[in-house]
Amino acid sequence: MMDVLLALIVVVAAYLVYAILYPERF
């Protein structure tokens, strides 16, 4: 279950970084 939580955190972190780097797409 910890693996699922870790994967979710990685996905959210990647999404936040993408949103910060490319704010014009949102």
PQR file with spaces between the fields and no chain letter, atoms N, CA, C, O and H, PARSE charges and radii, in Angstrom:
ATOM       1  N    MET     1       0.845   -1.196    0.000 -0.4000 1.5000
ATOM       2  CA   MET     1       0.000    0.000    0.000 -0.0000 2.0000
ATOM       3  C    MET     1       0.883    1.249    0.000  0.5500 1.7000
ATOM       4  O    MET     1       0.516    2.284   -0.556 -0.5500 1.4000
ATOM       5  N    MET     2       2.035    1.136    0.624 -0.4000 1.5000
ATOM       6  CA   MET     2       2.965    2.267    0.670 -0.0000 2.0000
ATOM       7  C    MET     2       3.457    2.607   -0.726  0.5500 1.7000
ATOM       8  O    MET     2       3.703    3.774   -1.034 -0.5500 1.4000
ATOM       9  H    MET     2       2.334    0.295    1.076  0.4000 1.0000
ATOM      10  N    ASP     3       3.603    1.591   -1.576 -0.4000 1.5000
ATOM      11  CA   ASP     3       4.064    1.838   -2.946 -0.0000 2.0000
ATOM      12  C    ASP     3       3.055    2.693   -3.711  0.5500 1.7000
ATOM      13  O    ASP     3       3.436    3.565   -4.492 -0.5500 1.4000
ATOM      14  H    ASP     3       3.404    0.644   -1.327  0.4000 1.0000
ATOM      15  N    VAL     4       1.777    2.439   -3.484 -0.4000 1.5000
ATOM      16  CA   VAL     4       0.731    3.211   -4.160 -0.0000 2.0000
ATOM      17  C    VAL     4       0.775    4.657   -3.697  0.5500 1.7000
ATOM      18  O    VAL     4       0.643    5.579   -4.502 -0.5500 1.4000
ATOM      19  H    VAL     4       1.467    1.731   -2.850  0.4000 1.0000
ATOM      20  N    LEU     5       0.959    4.852   -2.405 -0.4000 1.5000
ATOM      21  CA   LEU     5       1.024    6.204   -1.846 -0.0000 2.0000
ATOM      22  C    LEU     5       2.244    6.944   -2.380  0.5500 1.7000
ATOM      23  O    LEU     5       2.163    8.124   -2.721 -0.5500 1.4000
ATOM      24  H    LEU     5       1.066    4.104   -1.750  0.4000 1.0000
ATOM      25  N    LEU     6       3.370    6.247   -2.450 -0.4000 1.5000
ATOM      26  CA   LEU     6       4.603    6.854   -2.962 -0.0000 2.0000
ATOM      27  C    LEU     6       4.438    7.239   -4.425  0.5500 1.7000
ATOM      28  O    LEU     6       4.869    8.316   -4.835 -0.5500 1.4000
ATOM      29  H    LEU     6       3.436    5.289   -2.172  0.4000 1.0000
ATOM      30  N    ALA     7       3.818    6.370   -5.214 -0.4000 1.5000
ATOM      31  CA   ALA     7       3.595    6.653   -6.629 -0.0000 2.0000
ATOM      32  C    ALA     7       2.680    7.865   -6.785  0.5500 1.7000
ATOM      33  O    ALA     7       2.893    8.694   -7.670 -0.5500 1.4000
ATOM      34  H    ALA     7       3.468    5.494   -4.881  0.4000 1.0000
ATOM      35  N    LEU     8       1.673    7.971   -5.937 -0.4000 1.5000
ATOM      36  CA   LEU     8       0.745    9.099   -6.001 -0.0000 2.0000
ATOM      37  C    LEU     8       1.469   10.405   -5.679  0.5500 1.7000
ATOM      38  O    LEU     8       1.231   11.427   -6.321 -0.5500 1.4000
ATOM      39  H    LEU     8       1.500    7.297   -5.218  0.4000 1.0000
ATOM      40  N    ILE     9       2.349   10.366   -4.686 -0.4000 1.5000
ATOM      41  CA   ILE     9       3.125   11.553   -4.315 -0.0000 2.0000
ATOM      42  C    ILE     9       4.034   11.978   -5.468  0.5500 1.7000
ATOM      43  O    ILE     9       4.166   13.170   -5.747 -0.5500 1.4000
ATOM      44  H    ILE     9       2.542    9.535   -4.164  0.4000 1.0000
ATOM      45  N    VAL    10       4.652   11.024   -6.128 -0.4000 1.5000
ATOM      46  CA   VAL    10       5.536   11.320   -7.259 -0.0000 2.0000
ATOM      47  C    VAL    10       4.749   11.966   -8.394  0.5500 1.7000
ATOM      48  O    VAL    10       5.215   12.927   -9.006 -0.5500 1.4000
ATOM      49  H    VAL    10       4.546   10.056   -5.902  0.4000 1.0000
ATOM      50  N    VAL    11       3.567   11.446   -8.676 -0.4000 1.5000
ATOM      51  CA   VAL    11       2.728   11.992   -9.745 -0.0000 2.0000
ATOM      52  C    VAL    11       2.302   13.420   -9.422  0.5500 1.7000
ATOM      53  O    VAL    11       2.361   14.300  -10.280 -0.5500 1.4000
ATOM      54  H    VAL    11       3.188   10.665   -8.179  0.4000 1.0000
ATOM      55  N    VAL    12       1.876   13.644   -8.195 -0.4000 1.5000
ATOM      56  CA   VAL    12       1.447   14.982   -7.778 -0.0000 2.0000
ATOM      57  C    VAL    12       2.615   15.958   -7.826  0.5500 1.7000
ATOM      58  O    VAL    12       2.452   17.093   -8.274 -0.5500 1.4000
ATOM      59  H    VAL    12       1.827   12.928   -7.498  0.4000 1.0000
ATOM      60  N    ALA    13       3.786   15.533   -7.372 -0.4000 1.5000
ATOM      61  CA   ALA    13       4.972   16.392   -7.387 -0.0000 2.0000
ATOM      62  C    ALA    13       5.344   16.750   -8.820  0.5500 1.7000
ATOM      63  O    ALA    13       5.677   17.900   -9.105 -0.5500 1.4000
ATOM      64  H    ALA    13       3.918   14.611   -7.008  0.4000 1.0000
ATOM      65  N    ALA    14       5.291   15.772   -9.724 -0.4000 1.5000
ATOM      66  CA   ALA    14       5.619   16.022  -11.128 -0.0000 2.0000
ATOM      67  C    ALA    14       4.614   16.994  -11.743  0.5500 1.7000
ATOM      68  O    ALA    14       4.989   17.856  -12.537 -0.5500 1.4000
ATOM      69  H    ALA    14       5.021   14.838   -9.492  0.4000 1.0000
ATOM      70  N    TYR    15       3.352   16.857  -11.383 -0.4000 1.5000
ATOM      71  CA   TYR    15       2.302   17.751  -11.902 -0.0000 2.0000
ATOM      72  C    TYR    15       2.521   19.179  -11.413  0.5500 1.7000
ATOM      73  O    TYR    15       2.353   20.135  -12.170 -0.5500 1.4000
ATOM      74  H    TYR    15       3.047   16.156  -10.739  0.4000 1.0000
ATOM      75  N    LEU    16       2.896   19.319  -10.139 -0.4000 1.5000
ATOM      76  CA   LEU    16       3.145   20.653   -9.585 -0.0000 2.0000
ATOM      77  C    LEU    16       4.340   21.308  -10.270  0.5500 1.7000
ATOM      78  O    LEU    16       4.293   22.496  -10.591 -0.5500 1.4000
ATOM      79  H    LEU    16       3.032   18.543   -9.524  0.4000 1.0000
ATOM      80  N    VAL    17       5.401   20.555  -10.495 -0.4000 1.5000
ATOM      81  CA   VAL    17       6.589   21.089  -11.174 -0.0000 2.0000
ATOM      82  C    VAL    17       6.224   21.511  -12.590  0.5500 1.7000
ATOM      83  O    VAL    17       6.653   22.568  -13.054 -0.5500 1.4000
ATOM      84  H    VAL    17       5.440   19.591  -10.234  0.4000 1.0000
ATOM      85  N    TYR    18       5.431   20.688  -13.282 -0.4000 1.5000
ATOM      86  CA   TYR    18       5.003   21.017  -14.645 -0.0000 2.0000
ATOM      87  C    TYR    18       4.159   22.287  -14.658  0.5500 1.7000
ATOM      88  O    TYR    18       4.297   23.123  -15.551 -0.5500 1.4000
ATOM      89  H    TYR    18       5.083   19.830  -12.905  0.4000 1.0000
ATOM      90  N    ALA    19       3.287   22.424  -13.664 -0.4000 1.5000
ATOM      91  CA   ALA    19       2.417   23.602  -13.583 -0.0000 2.0000
ATOM      92  C    ALA    19       3.243   24.865  -13.320  0.5500 1.7000
ATOM      93  O    ALA    19       2.917   25.940  -13.825 -0.5500 1.4000
ATOM      94  H    ALA    19       3.175   21.744  -12.940  0.4000 1.0000
ATOM      95  N    ILE    20       4.302   24.731  -12.536 -0.4000 1.5000
ATOM      96  CA   ILE    20       5.160   25.885  -12.229 -0.0000 2.0000
ATOM      97  C    ILE    20       6.000   26.262  -13.451  0.5500 1.7000
ATOM      98  O    ILE    20       6.180   27.445  -13.741 -0.5500 1.4000
ATOM      99  H    ILE    20       4.566   23.858  -12.126  0.4000 1.0000
ATOM     100  N    LEU    21       6.506   25.270  -14.157 -0.4000 1.5000
ATOM     101  CA   LEU    21       7.367   25.545  -15.313 -0.0000 2.0000
ATOM     102  C    LEU    21       6.566   26.028  -16.515  0.5500 1.7000
ATOM     103  O    LEU    21       7.044   26.857  -17.289 -0.5500 1.4000
ATOM     104  H    LEU    21       6.359   24.309  -13.922  0.4000 1.0000
ATOM     105  N    TYR    22       5.349   25.512  -16.674 -0.4000 1.5000
ATOM     106  CA   TYR    22       4.533   25.880  -17.826 -0.0000 2.0000
ATOM     107  C    TYR    22       3.165   26.408  -17.393  0.5500 1.7000
ATOM     108  O    TYR    22       2.148   25.765  -17.653 -0.5500 1.4000
ATOM     109  H    TYR    22       4.961   24.838  -16.045  0.4000 1.0000
ATOM     110  N    PRO    23       3.126   27.577  -16.731 -0.5600 1.5000
ATOM     111  CA   PRO    23       1.855   28.112  -16.222  0.2800 2.0000
ATOM     112  C    PRO    23       0.900   28.550  -17.333  0.5500 1.7000
ATOM     113  O    PRO    23      -0.306   28.654  -17.108 -0.5500 1.4000
ATOM     114  N    GLU    24       1.434   28.807  -18.532 -0.4000 1.5000
ATOM     115  CA   GLU    24       0.574   29.289  -19.613 -0.0000 2.0000
ATOM     116  C    GLU    24      -0.363   28.202  -20.139  0.5500 1.7000
ATOM     117  O    GLU    24      -1.305   28.497  -20.874 -0.5500 1.4000
ATOM     118  H    GLU    24       2.413   28.722  -18.715  0.4000 1.0000
ATOM     119  N    ARG    25      -0.109   26.952  -19.766 -0.4000 1.5000
ATOM     120  CA   ARG    25      -0.954   25.856  -20.255 -0.0000 2.0000
ATOM     121  C    ARG    25      -2.156   25.637  -19.347  0.5500 1.7000
ATOM     122  O    ARG    25      -2.997   24.788  -19.643 -0.5500 1.4000
ATOM     123  H    ARG    25       0.656   26.713  -19.169  0.4000 1.0000
ATOM     124  N    PHE    26      -2.259   26.385  -18.243 -0.4000 1.5000
ATOM     125  CA   PHE    26      -3.359   26.178  -17.300 -0.0000 2.0000
ATOM     126  C    PHE    26      -4.248   27.392  -17.205  0.5500 1.7000
ATOM     127  O    PHE    26      -5.223   27.386  -16.454 -0.5500 1.4000
ATOM     128  H    PHE    26      -1.576   27.075  -18.003  0.4000 1.0000
